[in-house]
Amino acid sequence: MIQNLDELRGLIQKDYDNTAGIIIKKKDKVIYEEYFDESNQDTASHLFSMTKSIVSICIGIAIDQGYIKSVDDKVLDYFPEYEVKKGEKTIQQITIRHLLTMTAPYKYIFAPYTKHFSNTDWVKSALDYLGGKKPIGNFRYTPIVGPDILTGILTKVTGKSVLDYARENLFNPLDIHVEKSIVFKDKESQMTYYKTKTISVWVSDEMGVNTCGWGLSLSARDLVKIAELYLNHGQYHNQQIVSAEWVRQSTSKQSTWKSKNLDYGYLWWLVKDGYAALGDGGNVVYVNKKENMIVVITGYFKPRCKDRLDLIEQVIVPLSNK
């Protein structure tokens, strides 16, 4: 066991070798910031599933602004053009809340990635899989095929791409720069994107709808700003970006993944004394309300990464109190 934060670099290089950056901030003071593998403070890492938590913030802002009436609105109210297949009733009862809490049922057993991504319209594809015979209300974590319905709703109600809406209402106020949306033409370009360190982008389908479950790239310093926003009840530099009530709701227990004993808010995971956004590659935004502490870790995709939450809760938090 390492004895102080100065020894953290060696532990990261040994056991968490796909790490790009790590920032630890406690009581408004950065107590540790380090970068690895030729990364630096400007390196934008693909957040994978952490993208969902950013979309959650955008949903909250859209509710604050009246674009969305309530999380209890029926999903299909936002897609009146969608033709429900004969005999399908479940899909008609699914709400935005069910999507935010991962309690919506889907027809697939194994995620149909190839078939889904071969569509030009990922929102319609997700709607085609929504519903089925399983009951509404049971937690089912659907990382990619399904969440795009939420970005589809945002695009519909605002009349803008989610990137443009986020720029105006979230990114620009936090001084976060996302260069552009990108569309993949083939699998090779997608794999190249996973490895890039040079541009901050947000993936979209060919219809111009940005992804929800993956596809956004931000730097570690960008993510610290997101964490500060939530730790400060939706305020950043004395500007209310999203309502304190949305922050409270989205980081309160809304559902539970019983088999893994994990509680979930609105696209945020609940952890001891706080909450977290989590993504493949070991990407983490961790907020500990009790300690007034933020830990951000960014990384590059690597299968079967060691759990960063264990590193944070068992090593970093105790060392921060020394």
RODO-2510 file (C-alpha; in nm, 4 decimals, decimal comma):
residues 322
     n   res          X          Y          Z
     1     m     0,0000     0,0000     0,0000
     2     i     0,1358     0,3409    -0,0919
     3     q     0,1825     0,5913     0,1899
     4     n     0,1080     0,9262     0,0235
     5     l    -0,0240     1,0798    -0,2987
     6     d     0,3311     1,1380    -0,4233
     7     e     0,3576     0,7613    -0,4692
     8     l     0,0363     0,7425    -0,6717
     9     r     0,2086     0,7745    -1,0089
    10     g     0,3970     0,4487    -0,9627
    11     l     0,0798     0,2640    -0,8651
    12     i    -0,1056     0,4024    -1,1685
    13     q     0,1716     0,3017    -1,4071
    14     k     0,1889    -0,0466    -1,2569
    15     d    -0,1778    -0,1410    -1,2167
    16     y    -0,3763     0,1086    -1,4272
    17     d    -0,1578     0,1449    -1,7329
    18     n    -0,4237     0,2802    -1,9708
    19     t    -0,4744     0,5948    -1,7623
    20     a    -0,4546     0,9284    -1,9449
    21     g    -0,4996     1,1736    -1,6585
    22     i    -0,6010     1,2036    -1,2972
    23     i    -0,7068     1,5095    -1,1001
    24     i    -0,7934     1,5150    -0,7300
    25     k    -0,9591     1,8247    -0,5890
    26     k    -1,0569     1,8627    -0,2254
    27     k    -1,2237     2,1606    -0,0619
    28     d    -1,1768     2,3675    -0,3798
    29     k    -0,8041     2,2948    -0,3974
    30     v    -0,6301     2,0693    -0,6512
    31     i    -0,4164     1,8355    -0,4417
    32     y    -0,2997     1,6100    -0,7254
    33     e    -0,2851     1,6357    -1,1048
    34     e    -0,0854     1,4029    -1,3261
    35     y    -0,0870     1,2777    -1,6857
    36     f     0,0385     0,9575    -1,8427
    37     d     0,1263     0,8011    -2,1784
    38     e     0,2041     1,1293    -2,3574
    39     s    -0,1233     1,2857    -2,2438
    40     n    -0,1543     1,6367    -2,1021
    41     q    -0,4127     1,8799    -1,9662
    42     d    -0,5585     1,9309    -2,3142
    43     t    -0,5924     1,5628    -2,4022
    44     a    -0,9528     1,4698    -2,4783
    45     s    -1,0433     1,1133    -2,3860
    46     h    -1,3449     0,9219    -2,5158
    47     l    -1,5750     0,9029    -2,2161
    48     f    -1,7734     0,5987    -2,3325
    49     s    -2,0728     0,5578    -2,0938
    50     m    -1,9917     0,8737    -1,9003
    51     t    -2,1573     1,0473    -2,1950
    52     k    -2,4891     0,9432    -2,0389
    53     s    -2,4294     1,1587    -1,7328
    54     i    -2,3647     1,4634    -1,9537
    55     v    -2,6907     1,3921    -2,1368
    56     s    -2,8663     1,3698    -1,8002
    57     i    -2,7568     1,7265    -1,7283
    58     c    -2,8905     1,8372    -2,0667
    59     i    -3,2254     1,6701    -1,9939
    60     g    -3,2397     1,8590    -1,6642
    61     i    -3,1681     2,1897    -1,8367
    62     a    -3,4364     2,1159    -2,0979
    63     i    -3,6879     2,0535    -1,8180
    64     d    -3,5816     2,3759    -1,6448
    65     q    -3,6377     2,5638    -1,9711
    66     g    -3,9772     2,4050    -2,0379
    67     y    -3,8773     2,2064    -2,3459
    68     i    -3,9672     1,8870    -2,1598
    69     k    -4,2623     1,8974    -1,9214
    70     s    -4,1738     1,6063    -1,6957
    71     v    -3,9691     1,2888    -1,6680
    72     d    -4,3053     1,1147    -1,6478
    73     d    -4,3928     1,2110    -2,0055
    74     k    -4,4502     0,9109    -2,2307
    75     v    -4,1604     0,8554    -2,4691
    76     l    -4,3853     0,8107    -2,7720
    77     d    -4,5449     1,1520    -2,7100
    78     y    -4,2223     1,2896    -2,8569
    79     f    -4,2337     1,0630    -3,1619
    80     p    -4,5911     1,0884    -3,2952
    81     e    -4,4676     0,9773    -3,6371
    82     y    -4,3444     0,6445    -3,4990
    83     e    -4,5662     0,3561    -3,6015
    84     v    -4,6275     0,1117    -3,3184
    85     k    -4,6531    -0,2446    -3,4381
    86     k    -4,9853    -0,4177    -3,3905
    87     g    -5,0264    -0,5734    -3,0495
    88     e    -4,7420    -0,3819    -2,8857
    89     k    -4,8646    -0,2150    -2,5684
    90     t    -4,5605    -0,1959    -2,3424
    91     i    -4,3781     0,0674    -2,5471
    92     q    -4,6752     0,3016    -2,5156
    93     q    -4,6370     0,3126    -2,1356
    94     i    -4,2619     0,3782    -2,1192
    95     t    -4,1639     0,7213    -1,9875
    96     i    -3,8535     0,9369    -1,9948
    97     r    -3,8020     0,8383    -1,6306
    98     h    -3,7737     0,4733    -1,7316
    99     l    -3,4991     0,5596    -1,9795
   100     l    -3,3115     0,7737    -1,7260
   101     t    -3,3247     0,5027    -1,4595
   102     m    -3,2534     0,2026    -1,6853
   103     t    -3,5897     0,0496    -1,6006
   104     a    -3,7254     0,0301    -1,9557
   105     p    -3,7544    -0,3174    -2,1127
   106     y    -3,6079    -0,4023    -2,4528
   107     k    -3,6811    -0,6814    -2,6975
   108     y    -3,3244    -0,7986    -2,7423
   109     i    -3,1353    -1,0429    -2,5215
   110     f    -2,7908    -0,9583    -2,6537
   111     a    -2,7242    -0,6073    -2,7779
   112     p    -2,7550    -0,6090    -3,1603
   113     y    -2,4653    -0,3707    -3,2214
   114     t    -2,3972    -0,4587    -3,5853
   115     k    -2,7603    -0,4333    -3,6898
   116     h    -2,8156    -0,1185    -3,4851
   117     f    -2,5136     0,0696    -3,6162
   118     s    -2,5874    -0,0286    -3,9750
   119     n    -2,8964     0,1943    -3,9528
   120     t    -2,8702     0,5588    -4,0498
   121     d    -3,1267     0,6528    -3,7812
   122     w    -3,0147     0,5197    -3,4433
   123     v    -3,3109     0,6704    -3,2600
   124     k    -3,5657     0,4815    -3,4707
   125     s    -3,3553     0,1683    -3,4336
   126     a    -3,3610     0,2091    -3,0551
   127     l    -3,7381     0,2642    -3,0582
   128     d    -3,7797    -0,0549    -3,2614
   129     y    -3,6086    -0,2470    -2,9802
   130     l    -3,7919    -0,0676    -2,6972
   131     g    -4,0676    -0,2552    -2,5136
   132     g    -4,1373    -0,6228    -2,5623
   133     k    -4,2818    -0,8713    -2,3162
   134     k    -4,0698    -0,7962    -2,0077
   135     p    -4,2320    -0,5751    -1,7403
   136     i    -4,1529    -0,2059    -1,7071
   137     g    -3,9699    -0,1104    -1,3900
   138     n    -3,7017    -0,3788    -1,3622
   139     f    -3,3455    -0,2485    -1,3856
   140     r    -3,1698    -0,3467    -1,7052
   141     y    -2,8465    -0,1709    -1,7890
   142     t    -2,8471    -0,0932    -2,1612
   143     p    -2,5229     0,0921    -2,2330
   144     i    -2,5647     0,1718    -2,6030
   145     v    -2,8749     0,0393    -2,7813
   146     g    -3,1576     0,2382    -2,6231
   147     p    -3,0240     0,5576    -2,4607
   148     d    -3,0131     0,7432    -2,7952
   149     i    -3,3892     0,7870    -2,7566
   150     l    -3,3054     1,0562    -2,5003
   151     t    -3,0809     1,2510    -2,7366
   152     g    -3,3497     1,2051    -2,9993
   153     i    -3,5983     1,3731    -2,7650
   154     l    -3,3571     1,6599    -2,6943
   155     t    -3,3025     1,7140    -3,0662
   156     k    -3,6775     1,7179    -3,1305
   157     v    -3,7774     1,9573    -2,8543
   158     t    -3,4943     2,2084    -2,8942
   159     g    -3,4706     2,2023    -3,2737
   160     k    -3,0921     2,1824    -3,2373
   161     s    -2,8303     1,9121    -3,2273
   162     v    -2,7539     1,8018    -2,8743
   163     l    -2,4002     1,9324    -2,9195
   164     d    -2,5265     2,2793    -3,0126
   165     y    -2,7746     2,2763    -2,7250
   166     a    -2,5062     2,1617    -2,4815
   167     r    -2,2653     2,4263    -2,6111
   168     e    -2,5134     2,7061    -2,5436
   169     n    -2,6401     2,5863    -2,2092
   170     l    -2,3638     2,3751    -2,0511
   171     f    -2,0296     2,3729    -2,2273
   172     n    -1,9842     2,7434    -2,3000
   173     p    -2,0787     2,8566    -1,9456
   174     l    -1,8214     2,6073    -1,8119
   175     d    -1,5606     2,7090    -2,0722
   176     i    -1,5587     2,3600    -2,2235
   177     h    -1,4779     2,3367    -2,5944
   178     v    -1,6088     2,0515    -2,8080
   179     e    -1,4854     2,0939    -3,1629
   180     k    -1,7533     1,9235    -3,3705
   181     s    -1,9860     1,6312    -3,4296
   182     i    -1,8494     1,3399    -3,6291
   183     v    -2,0160     1,0592    -3,8225
   184     f    -1,8394     0,7280    -3,8722
   185     k    -1,8440     0,5851    -4,2229
   186     d    -1,6975     0,2501    -4,1227
   187     k    -1,5670     0,0477    -3,8312
   188     e    -1,2080     0,1491    -3,9028
   189     s    -1,2817     0,5187    -3,8519
   190     q    -1,4551     0,4340    -3,5257
   191     m    -1,1537     0,2401    -3,4011
   192     t    -0,9254     0,5277    -3,5006
   193     y    -1,1423     0,7638    -3,2970
   194     y    -1,1050     0,5455    -2,9878
   195     k    -0,7283     0,5975    -3,0043
   196     t    -0,7125     0,9682    -3,0861
   197     k    -0,5902     1,2204    -2,8289
   198     t    -0,6105     1,5369    -3,0353
   199     i    -0,9731     1,6458    -3,0750
   200     s    -1,2778     1,6802    -2,8542
   201     v    -1,5829     1,5647    -3,0491
   202     w    -1,9295     1,4152    -3,0104
   203     v    -2,0353     1,1253    -3,2334
   204     s    -2,3706     1,1436    -3,4132
   205     d    -2,5687     0,9244    -3,6475
   206     e    -2,6303     1,0226    -4,0082
   207     m    -2,9501     1,2018    -3,9031
   208     g    -2,7474     1,4439    -3,6927
   209     v    -2,8526     1,3064    -3,3536
   210     n    -2,5618     1,2890    -3,1113
   211     t    -2,5095     0,9695    -2,9171
   212     c    -2,6209     0,9255    -2,5566
   213     g    -2,4535     0,6063    -2,4388
   214     w    -2,1025     0,6819    -2,5673
   215     g    -1,9227     0,9037    -2,8177
   216     l    -1,8276     1,2245    -2,6326
   217     s    -1,4654     1,3235    -2,5715
   218     l    -1,3593     1,5659    -2,2978
   219     s    -1,0420     1,6401    -2,1041
   220     a    -0,9855     1,5654    -1,7366
   221     r    -1,0035     1,9374    -1,6592
   222     d    -1,3366     1,9605    -1,8435
   223     l    -1,4726     1,6818    -1,6271
   224     v    -1,3604     1,8539    -1,3078
   225     k    -1,5844     2,1442    -1,4104
   226     i    -1,8768     1,9069    -1,4576
   227     a    -1,8130     1,7628    -1,1107
   228     e    -1,7856     2,1123    -0,9578
   229     l    -2,1167     2,2046    -1,1175
   230     y    -2,2911     1,9152    -0,9443
   231     l    -2,1052     1,9518    -0,6146
   232     n    -2,2209     2,3162    -0,6094
   233     h    -2,5885     2,2233    -0,6658
   234     g    -2,5978     2,3221    -1,0326
   235     q    -2,4070     2,6486    -0,9981
   236     y    -2,0809     2,7399    -1,1673
   237     h    -1,9123     3,0735    -1,0979
   238     n    -2,2374     3,2002    -0,9399
   239     q    -2,4415     3,1113    -1,2490
   240     q    -2,7221     2,8554    -1,2117
   241     i    -2,6646     2,6220    -1,5068
   242     v    -2,9080     2,3480    -1,4047
   243     s    -3,1521     2,3516    -1,1160
   244     a    -3,0434     2,2290    -0,7748
   245     e    -3,3549     2,0102    -0,7735
   246     w    -3,2391     1,8291    -1,0868
   247     v    -2,8958     1,7720    -0,9347
   248     r    -3,0618     1,6316    -0,6238
   249     q    -3,2964     1,4043    -0,8174
   250     s    -3,0396     1,2803    -1,0663
   251     t    -2,7962     1,1841    -0,7891
   252     s    -3,0577     1,0274    -0,5594
   253     k    -3,1570     0,6624    -0,5643
   254     q    -3,4091     0,6064    -0,8437
   255     s    -3,3477     0,2379    -0,9207
   256     t    -3,1217    -0,0505    -0,8212
   257     w    -2,9218    -0,3089    -1,0148
   258     k    -2,9997    -0,5780    -0,7612
   259     s    -2,7640    -0,8462    -0,8906
   260     k    -2,4690    -0,6087    -0,8494
   261     n    -2,6053    -0,4173    -0,5502
   262     l    -2,5623    -0,0850    -0,7313
   263     d    -2,7969     0,2095    -0,6941
   264     y    -2,8706     0,4408    -0,9863
   265     g    -3,0045     0,7931    -1,0257
   266     y    -3,0788     0,9582    -1,3581
   267     l    -2,7829     0,8224    -1,5599
   268     w    -2,5532     0,8665    -1,2574
   269     w    -2,4274     0,5868    -1,0331
   270     l    -2,4571     0,6237    -0,6566
   271     v    -2,1474     0,5487    -0,4489
   272     k    -2,0567     0,5789    -0,0823
   273     d    -2,1045     0,9402     0,0284
   274     g    -2,1768     1,0595    -0,3242
   275     y    -2,2162     0,9695    -0,6886
   276     a    -2,0158     0,8959    -1,0008
   277     a    -2,0181     0,8899    -1,3773
   278     l    -1,8476     0,5760    -1,5081
   279     g    -1,7240     0,4693    -1,8501
   280     d    -1,5171     0,1988    -2,0159
   281     g    -1,1436     0,2489    -2,0090
   282     g    -1,1567     0,3365    -1,6403
   283     n    -1,3096     0,6792    -1,6994
   284     v    -1,4536     0,8170    -1,3748
   285     v    -1,6008     1,1360    -1,2376
   286     y    -1,6325     1,0763    -0,8629
   287     v    -1,7962     1,3221    -0,6255
   288     n    -1,7746     1,2678    -0,2497
   289     k    -2,0116     1,5134    -0,0822
   290     k    -1,8987     1,4268     0,2712
   291     e    -1,5331     1,5000     0,1936
   292     n    -1,6101     1,7890    -0,0464
   293     m    -1,3910     1,5993    -0,2890
   294     i    -1,3698     1,5350    -0,6624
   295     v    -1,1663     1,2678    -0,8375
   296     v    -1,1486     1,2552    -1,2167
   297     i    -0,9707     0,9757    -1,4019
   298     t    -0,9567     0,9541    -1,7803
   299     g    -0,8239     0,6642    -1,9826
   300     y    -0,8050     0,4790    -2,3100
   301     f    -1,0131     0,1759    -2,3886
   302     k    -0,8772    -0,1498    -2,2558
   303     p    -1,0840    -0,4627    -2,1920
   304     r    -1,1249    -0,5702    -1,8301
   305     c    -0,9705    -0,2677    -1,6613
   306     k    -0,9141    -0,2746    -1,2872
   307     d    -1,1931    -0,1027    -1,0966
   308     r    -1,1111     0,2657    -1,0487
   309     l    -1,3749     0,3035    -0,7778
   310     d    -1,1769     0,0609    -0,5620
   311     l    -0,8667     0,2718    -0,6237
   312     i    -1,0532     0,5893    -0,5305
   313     e    -1,2370     0,4639    -0,2234
   314     q    -0,9675     0,2359    -0,0826
   315     v    -0,6547     0,4349    -0,1668
   316     i    -0,7135     0,7936    -0,2806
   317     v    -0,9780     0,9036    -0,0296
   318     p    -0,7838     0,7732     0,2753
   319     l    -0,4593     0,9300     0,1487
   320     s    -0,6319     1,2649     0,0951
   321     n    -0,6993     1,2774     0,4686
   322     k    -0,3359     1,2340     0,5692
***
